[in-house]
Amino acid sequence: MPDGLEDANLNGRVDPGETDPRNPDTDGDGYWDGADHTPYAPFESPGIDYLMPAQGPAEGNVAVNVVGRNFSPDSVFYFADVPALSQTVLSPTLAQVRTPPLTEHQKKRVALRVLARQGVFEAVLPEAFEVSEATGVYVHVQVDPPSLREQMTYSGLVRIRFEAPESAVVQRIFLLMVLDDSSTEWEDPVLSTAGVVSGMRLQSNVLANRLLVTLSGRWKHSAVGDLVRVPYRVTAANAQALTPHIQWEEAGAIAPWGGAYRVEVTGINKVPPADIQH
């Protein structure tokens, strides 16, 4: 029978995926069983009814309840063909999953697919989950003007502060800054007291006029104020117009599971695309 089996599990009842021997049109769509254009799924095939919640940010790790039928313990769930971060089948009708990073699908609805019974059976719920814009993480940069350190040498400070909502779990954040003045040089960045409290580790890399500042570790939201301070040195004959022109080229914030947050940088401008060196 192409659209189901009569009492496939021999329990004396008509179960999902089985046709009713007492009814020639089991699903009531006007077509007799066996000639149905949209037949019942095979016995034990999974089905997805709805998700709770059905919306979440693109960085992922949203706990979602999947309600349906015939979920097997080995069921595997996919959001837009990306495997869920985790999945736990609580019963044949309920599974709990965590959404994967879906950066490429921001502001779109994606399908949820489940493979069950060692991948033999499949079910798809189109446009099941709405992917919203990634959660925002904010990088504030303040460039202090330089003061005279010694003859023809001036020193200044760049202060870097980060902000994010409590929901953001940031494990790594980076900022690539660029100097466009050959008379100015970067010096080694240091963690402020707030930076130490944040629990992050500081790494920096200088390449010509570029400085890459990276913080890694689990960021504590209790840390407030400037986290990183970057000294700079200017060599000039006088103090006029010495504040360096600093821009940012790249910035990112990454979660422990690999999801990317949306980063906004304030205080300095971004390098125009035509000026970026690859």
PEQUIKA-V99109 format. One record per residue. SS is DSSP state (hx for helix, st for strand, lp for the rest). PSI is psi in degrees with one decimal (999 if undefined). OMEGA is omega in whole degrees, 0 to 359 (NA if undefined). Layout:
<<SS | PSI | OMEGA> <SS | PSI | OMEGA>>
This chain:
<<lp | 116.4 | 189> <lp | -19.2 | 181> <lp | 35.5 | 176> <lp | 175.3 | 178> <st | 141.4 | 177> <lp | 116.1 | 177> <lp | 58.5 | 184> <lp | -32.6 | 181> <lp | 5.8 | 173> <lp | 38.6 | 179> <lp | 2.7 | 176> <lp | 7.1 | 180> <lp | 160.3 | 176> <lp | 107.5 | 182> <lp | 165.6 | 177> <lp | 131.5 | 182> <lp | -6.6 | 178> <st | 149.3 | 175> <lp | 152.9 | 184> <lp | 115.7 | 181> <lp | -14.9 | 180> <lp | -5.0 | 185> <lp | 115.0 | 181> <lp | -13.7 | 179> <lp | 77.2 | 189> <lp | -42.9 | 184> <lp | 1.4 | 172> <lp | 31.7 | 182> <lp | 8.8 | 178> <lp | -0.8 | 178> <lp | 135.1 | 179> <lp | 146.3 | 175> <lp | 138.6 | 182> <lp | -24.2 | 178> <lp | 13.1 | 186> <lp | 130.6 | 176> <lp | -25.1 | 177> <lp | 72.6 | 187> <lp | 165.2 | 172> <lp | 147.9 | 175> <lp | 155.4 | 179> <lp | 155.2 | 179> <lp | 135.5 | 180> <lp | 5.9 | 174> <lp | 141.3 | 178> <lp | 163.8 | 175> <st | 146.5 | 179> <st | 123.6 | 180> <st | -53.6 | 181> <st | 168.8 | 180> <st | 147.9 | 174> <st | 114.6 | 350> <lp | 168.3 | 181> <lp | 23.4 | 181> <st | 145.7 | 179> <st | 164.8 | 183> <st | 158.6 | 188> <lp | -21.6 | 181> <lp | -16.0 | 174> <lp | -167.1 | 181> <lp | 27.7 | 176> <lp | 127.9 | 177> <st | 124.0 | 184> <st | 133.1 | 171> <st | 127.7 | 179> <st | 119.1 | 181> <st | 131.3 | 181> <st | -136.8 | 182> <st | 154.3 | 174> <lp | 35.9 | 172> <lp | 129.3 | 178> <lp | 158.8 | 181> <lp | -25.5 | 181> <lp | 15.3 | 181> <lp | 141.8 | 179> <st | 131.2 | 185> <st | 143.1 | 182> <st | 133.2 | 171> <st | 113.9 | 182> <lp | 43.1 | 178> <lp | 11.5 | 174> <st | 123.8 | 183> <st | 142.3 | 175> <lp | 149.6 | 179> <lp | -38.2 | 177> <st | 159.9 | 180> <st | 135.8 | 177> <st | 119.1 | 178> <st | 111.7 | 182> <st | -29.6 | 179> <st | 171.8 | 177> <lp | -14.6 | 182> <lp | -0.1 | 183> <st | 130.8 | 175> <st | 148.0 | 175> <st | 126.2 | 182> <st | 162.2 | 173> <st | 131.9 | 185> <lp | 144.6 | 176> <lp | 169.9 | 172> <lp | 132.1 | 183> <lp | 45.4 | 184> <hx | -39.2 | 183> <hx | -6.4 | 184> <hx | 21.4 | 181> <lp | 140.0 | 179> <lp | 32.7 | 177> <st | 165.0 | 172> <st | 134.0 | 183> <st | 157.1 | 179> <st | 152.8 | 171> <st | 129.4 | 181> <st | 142.1 | 177> <st | 135.1 | 172> <st | 129.5 | 183> <st | 166.9 | 178> <lp | 55.8 | 180> <lp | 34.1 | 177> <lp | 4.9 | 182> <lp | -38.2 | 183> <st | 148.3 | 184> <st | 147.6 | 173> <st | 147.9 | 182> <st | 134.7 | 171> <st | 105.9 | 182> <st | 147.4 | 176> <st | 44.7 | 186> <st | -28.7 | 188> <st | 129.8 | 179> <st | 121.8 | 182> <st | 113.5 | 179> <st | 173.0 | 180> <lp | 146.0 | 181> <lp | 149.3 | 178> <lp | 140.1 | 184> <st | 135.3 | 170> <st | 136.0 | 189> <st | 133.5 | 178> <st | 118.0 | 180> <st | 125.8 | 182> <st | 128.3 | 177> <st | 124.0 | 180> <st | 110.8 | 177> <st | 139.1 | 178> <st | 151.9 | 183> <st | 158.2 | 174> <st | 159.0 | 184> <st | 125.9 | 177> <st | -43.6 | 175> <st | 179.7 | 185> <lp | 121.6 | 178> <lp | 12.1 | 178> <st | 127.3 | 181> <st | 150.0 | 179> <st | 145.2 | 179> <st | -175.3 | 186> <st | 138.6 | 172> <st | 123.3 | 181> <st | 132.4 | 182> <st | 126.5 | 181> <st | 144.6 | 181> <st | 145.1 | 175> <st | 144.6 | 177> <st | 152.5 | 177> <lp | 159.9 | 181> <lp | -27.1 | 182> <lp | -18.3 | 182> <lp | 124.6 | 177> <lp | 97.4 | 187> <lp | 123.6 | 178> <lp | -27.2 | 178> <st | 135.0 | 177> <st | 139.5 | 183> <st | 155.5 | 179> <st | 126.2 | 177> <st | 115.2 | 181> <st | 153.9 | 185> <st | 134.5 | 172> <st | 136.3 | 178> <lp | 19.1 | 181> <lp | 117.9 | 183> <lp | -14.8 | 180> <lp | -4.0 | 182> <st | 139.2 | 179> <st | 145.2 | 175> <st | 148.6 | 168> <lp | 174.1 | 188> <lp | 125.7 | 176> <lp | 154.4 | 177> <st | 154.3 | 174> <st | 137.0 | 172> <lp | 178.0 | 176> <hx | -41.7 | 177> <hx | -34.9 | 178> <hx | -39.0 | 177> <hx | -42.4 | 179> <hx | -31.2 | 183> <lp | -19.5 | 181> <lp | 8.3 | 182> <lp | 154.5 | 174> <st | 139.4 | 184> <st | 131.8 | 171> <st | 145.8 | 178> <st | 153.4 | 180> <st | 122.3 | 180> <st | 128.4 | 176> <st | 101.5 | 183> <lp | -118.6 | 183> <lp | 8.2 | 182> <st | 145.1 | 176> <st | 122.0 | 177> <st | 118.1 | 178> <st | 126.5 | 181> <st | 131.2 | 172> <st | 132.4 | 180> <st | 156.0 | 186> <lp | 173.8 | 181> <lp | 112.2 | 183> <lp | 127.8 | 176> <lp | 124.5 | 183> <lp | -12.7 | 179> <lp | -15.7 | 180> <lp | 121.0 | 180> <lp | 157.0 | 180> <lp | -172.0 | 180> <lp | 128.0 | 178> <lp | -35.4 | 183> <st | 139.0 | 175> <st | 127.2 | 184> <st | 108.3 | 176> <st | 150.1 | 173> <st | 156.9 | 183> <st | 133.9 | 180> <st | 130.7 | 175> <st | 117.4 | 183> <lp | 159.7 | 181> <lp | -25.7 | 179> <lp | 171.3 | 187> <lp | 4.7 | 183> <lp | 132.2 | 176> <lp | 44.6 | 183> <lp | -17.5 | 181> <lp | 120.0 | 186> <lp | 154.5 | 176> <lp | 105.1 | 183> <st | 134.2 | 176> <st | 166.7 | 175> <st | 144.5 | 184> <st | -41.8 | 179> <st | 150.7 | 175> <st | 147.9 | 180> <st | 157.0 | 176> <st | 124.4 | 188> <st | 138.8 | 177> <lp | 163.0 | 180> <lp | -28.8 | 181> <lp | 5.1 | 176> <lp | -4.3 | 179> <lp | 147.3 | 182> <st | 130.4 | 174> <lp | 162.2 | 174> <st | 125.6 | 185> <st | 130.6 | 174> <st | 129.8 | 181> <st | 131.0 | 178> <st | 158.2 | 177> <lp | -29.9 | 175> <lp | 156.4 | 182> <st | 160.0 | 176> <st | 145.1 | 177> <lp | 129.5 | 177> <lp | 140.9 | 182> <hx | -35.9 | 183> <hx | -19.4 | 182> <hx | -4.7 | 182> <lp | 130.0 | 179> <lp | 133.5 | 180> <lp | 999 | NA>>
